[in-house]
Amino acid sequence: MPGYTRHEYGERVGATGQLRLGAVAAVLAGNRLLLTKRTDNGEWCLPGGAIEPGERPAEAAERETYEETGLSVRVTGLIGVYSDPDVVVVYPDGRRVQIVGVVFRAEVVAGEAGCSAEVSESRWVTMEEAAGLTVVANHRLVLPAVFTGQPYFDPPAAPPAS
C-alpha cells in the first residue's frame, strides 16, 4: 500500500472515506518506545500497517514492524483499539480512509531498529521526548496508554444536546 501524503480533519470527516483495519506494535525497551519517522510525510509513528486478508492482527503488527525497521518483535498483549471519525488519511491516489487500529504491546526478539523505504529514521524515545515530536494524529491518541500500561479506551462522543 503506498504511503499517505496527508491527513484531513473535521467533524465526522471519516464518513467521507472507507474503514481500513490496521495493527501497530508499541515496542518498549525499559521506559523507551520505538517510534519511526515516515518517509512520505516526515511524521513519527508506531511501526505498523494494514492487516492483510488471512492474517491475525498480531501477525500484522509483527510483520509490519519487521518490514519497516528490520526488528523482529513478539506481541505480548493488547493495549487497545482506536479510531477517530474526525480524521481521514488521504492516499496519493485519492482514497480516503478512516483507520481502525489495533495497538499491541511487543518485545524485541532479534535485530536492531533501522530504516526502510517507508521509514527514514527509527528512534527510541521517552514519554517526554515523544511529546516533542510531530506524531501522526491516530497514534498521538494512544501514546499515554502505551507509556502508562493502561488499556486504551476510545470513549464515545457526548450525545448531541437536545
Secondary structure, 3 states (H helix, E strand, C coil): CCCCCEEEECCCHHHHCEEEEEEEEEEEECCEEEEEEECCCCCEECCEEECCCCCCHHHHHHHHHHHHHCCEEEEEEEEEEECCCCEEEECCCCCEEEEEEEEEEEEEEECCCCCCCCEEEEEEECHHHHHCCCECHHHHCCHHHHHHCCCCCCCCCCCCCC
